[in-house]
């Protein structure tokens, strides 16, 4: 199994779990497994077209999948995937 690390803001959709075991040989398969286990997280990861939302960053080890083969990036048992949502916003002076 592969371990997918869930960030704090998304743990409400994984029953509070910080890590989830997922299966698959590619990131896309691991994400399908995640959304089967926890259907409520799907809309937070994917847009209406089924594509990964632009603010969702996934790392296999220290490598961002955007620098690899995207959701087609190969994974193997024992890999650790980190899901890191981008944070937007900030402070402005009026």
Backbone as numpy.savetxt, mean C-alpha at the origin, in Angstrom:
# Nx Ny Nz CAx CAy CAz Cx Cy Cz
4.83 -15.90 2.98 4.00 -14.71 2.98 4.87 -13.46 2.98
4.28 -12.41 2.48 4.93 -11.10 2.47 4.23 -10.24 3.51
4.98 -9.40 4.18 4.42 -8.53 5.20 4.23 -7.14 4.61
3.01 -6.61 4.73 2.71 -5.26 4.28 2.47 -4.40 5.51
3.29 -3.38 5.66 3.20 -2.47 6.82 2.15 -1.41 6.53
1.21 -1.23 7.44 0.10 -0.30 7.29 0.38 0.95 8.13
0.29 2.15 7.53 0.52 3.37 8.30 -0.66 3.66 9.24
-0.40 4.39 10.28 -1.41 4.68 11.30 -2.73 5.20 10.73
-2.73 6.16 9.79 -4.02 6.67 9.31 -4.90 5.62 8.60
-4.32 4.55 8.11 -5.08 3.53 7.40 -5.40 2.30 8.25
-4.92 2.26 9.47 -5.15 1.09 10.33 -6.61 0.93 10.73
-7.38 2.01 10.65 -8.81 1.91 10.93 -9.50 0.97 9.94
-8.89 0.78 8.78 -9.46 -0.07 7.74 -8.89 -1.48 7.75
-7.92 -1.74 8.65 -7.32 -3.07 8.77 -7.50 -3.62 10.18
-8.60 -3.25 10.81 -8.91 -3.71 12.17 -7.80 -3.35 13.15
-7.14 -2.22 12.90 -6.09 -1.75 13.80 -4.74 -2.40 13.59
-4.63 -3.30 12.62 -3.37 -4.01 12.40 -2.32 -3.09 11.77
-1.11 -3.17 12.29 0.00 -2.39 11.74 0.74 -3.15 10.65
0.58 -4.47 10.65 1.19 -5.32 9.63 0.18 -6.38 9.21
0.15 -6.65 7.91 -0.78 -7.63 7.37 0.02 -8.58 6.49
-0.23 -9.87 6.62 0.38 -10.86 5.73 -0.42 -10.88 4.43
0.28 -10.73 3.32 -0.37 -10.77 2.01 0.36 -11.78 1.14
-0.35 -12.28 0.13 0.27 -13.23 -0.78 0.25 -12.66 -2.19
1.12 -13.20 -3.02 1.22 -12.79 -4.40 2.67 -12.72 -4.83
2.87 -12.74 -6.14 4.24 -12.65 -6.66 4.56 -11.27 -7.20
3.55 -10.38 -7.19 3.72 -8.99 -7.62 2.99 -8.08 -6.65
3.38 -6.83 -6.63 2.71 -5.85 -5.78 1.21 -5.84 -6.06
0.82 -5.87 -7.32 -0.61 -5.83 -7.67 -1.37 -6.98 -7.02
-0.79 -8.17 -6.99 -1.43 -9.33 -6.38 -1.51 -9.17 -4.86
-0.48 -8.62 -4.27 -0.48 -8.38 -2.83 -1.57 -7.38 -2.45
-1.76 -6.36 -3.29 -2.80 -5.37 -3.02 -4.19 -5.96 -3.19
-4.37 -6.83 -4.15 -5.65 -7.52 -4.31 -5.93 -8.34 -3.05
-4.93 -9.07 -2.57 -5.10 -9.86 -1.36 -5.46 -8.96 -0.18
-4.78 -7.83 -0.05 -5.07 -6.89 1.03 -6.53 -6.43 0.96
-7.00 -6.07 -0.23 -8.37 -5.56 -0.35 -9.42 -6.65 -0.20
-9.04 -7.90 -0.43 -9.96 -9.02 -0.15 -10.08 -9.19 1.37
-8.95 -9.10 2.06 -8.96 -9.24 3.52 -9.66 -8.07 4.19
-9.44 -6.86 3.64 -9.96 -5.63 4.25 -10.58 -4.75 3.16
-11.79 -5.06 2.73 -12.42 -4.34 1.62 -12.53 -2.83 1.82
-12.67 -2.36 3.04 -12.85 -0.93 3.30 -11.62 -0.10 2.93
-10.46 -0.71 2.81 -9.25 0.04 2.49 -9.13 0.34 0.99
-9.87 -0.38 0.17 -9.72 -0.29 -1.28 -9.89 1.14 -1.80
-10.93 1.83 -1.38 -11.17 3.19 -1.91 -10.10 4.18 -1.47
-9.33 3.84 -0.47 -8.26 4.72 0.00 -6.95 4.49 -0.77
-6.89 3.38 -1.49 -5.69 3.04 -2.26 -5.88 3.21 -3.76
-7.11 2.98 -4.23 -7.37 2.97 -5.68 -8.42 4.01 -6.05
-8.28 4.59 -7.26 -9.30 5.52 -7.76 -10.43 4.74 -8.41
-11.39 5.46 -8.98 -12.56 4.82 -9.58 -12.20 3.93 -10.78
-11.07 4.22 -11.42 -10.61 3.43 -12.57 -9.82 2.19 -12.15
-9.64 2.01 -10.85 -8.89 0.86 -10.36 -7.39 1.06 -10.35
-6.95 2.29 -10.59 -5.51 2.59 -10.57 -5.11 3.05 -9.17
-3.87 2.76 -8.83 -3.33 3.19 -7.54 -3.37 4.71 -7.47
-3.88 5.24 -6.39 -3.95 6.70 -6.24 -2.54 7.29 -6.23
-2.38 8.49 -6.80 -1.03 9.07 -6.92 -0.34 9.33 -5.58
-1.11 9.54 -4.52 -0.49 9.85 -3.23 -0.11 8.61 -2.44
-0.37 7.43 -2.99 -0.01 6.18 -2.32 1.37 5.76 -2.78
2.28 5.63 -1.83 3.64 5.20 -2.12 3.87 3.84 -1.49
4.43 2.94 -2.27 4.75 1.60 -1.78 6.24 1.36 -1.96
6.84 0.83 -0.93 8.27 0.52 -0.94 8.46 -0.96 -0.68
9.31 -1.57 -1.47 9.76 -2.94 -1.22 11.17 -2.77 -0.68
11.33 -3.07 0.60 12.60 -2.74 1.23 12.75 -1.22 1.23
13.80 -0.74 0.63 14.03 0.71 0.57 13.73 1.29 -0.79
13.18 0.49 -1.69 12.94 0.93 -3.06 11.48 1.26 -3.31
11.23 2.47 -3.79 9.89 2.89 -4.16 9.51 2.14 -5.44
8.32 1.54 -5.45 7.92 0.79 -6.64 7.81 1.69 -7.87
7.65 3.00 -7.67 7.59 3.94 -8.80 8.94 3.98 -9.52
10.01 3.63 -8.82 11.35 3.57 -9.43 11.66 2.18 -9.96
10.76 1.23 -9.74 10.95 -0.14 -10.21 9.96 -0.40 -11.34
9.13 -1.42 -11.21 8.14 -1.74 -12.26 6.72 -1.40 -11.83
6.57 -0.46 -10.90 5.25 -0.09 -10.43 4.56 -1.27 -9.77
3.25 -1.40 -10.01 2.51 -2.50 -9.38 2.90 -3.86 -9.94
3.67 -3.87 -11.03 4.18 -5.13 -11.59 5.50 -5.56 -10.95
5.97 -4.81 -9.97 7.20 -5.15 -9.26 7.07 -6.52 -8.60
8.03 -7.38 -8.84 8.03 -8.73 -8.26 8.32 -8.67 -6.77
7.66 -9.55 -6.03 7.93 -9.71 -4.60 8.03 -11.20 -4.31
8.65 -11.50 -3.17 8.81 -12.90 -2.78 8.54 -13.03 -1.29
8.33 -14.27 -0.86 8.11 -14.53 0.56 9.23 -13.90 1.38
8.83 -13.26 2.46 9.81 -12.64 3.34 10.05 -11.17 3.05
9.62 -10.70 1.87 9.77 -9.27 1.58 8.88 -8.46 2.52
9.31 -7.25 2.78 8.53 -6.31 3.58 8.14 -5.15 2.68
6.84 -4.91 2.60 6.32 -3.81 1.80 5.83 -2.75 2.77
6.18 -1.51 2.51 5.70 -0.41 3.33 4.77 0.45 2.50
3.61 0.71 3.04 2.61 1.58 2.43 2.72 2.92 3.13
3.06 3.94 2.34 3.27 5.27 2.92 2.46 6.28 2.13
1.36 6.81 2.71 0.60 7.82 1.98 1.33 9.16 2.03
1.28 9.89 0.93 1.85 11.24 0.92 0.98 12.12 1.79
1.61 13.08 2.40 0.86 14.01 3.25 0.90 15.37 2.59
-0.26 15.93 2.40 -0.37 17.24 1.76 -0.95 18.24 2.75
-0.88 19.46 2.36 -1.42 20.51 3.21 -0.30 21.34 3.79
-0.64 22.10 4.73 0.39 22.93 5.33 -0.23 24.14 6.00
0.60 25.07 6.25 0.20 26.24 6.99 0.38 27.44 6.08
-0.54 28.34 6.14 -0.41 29.55 5.32 -0.70 30.77 6.18
-0.09 31.87 5.79 -0.29 33.14 6.48 -1.30 33.94 5.70
-2.29 34.46 6.38 -3.31 35.25 5.68 -3.14 36.71 5.97
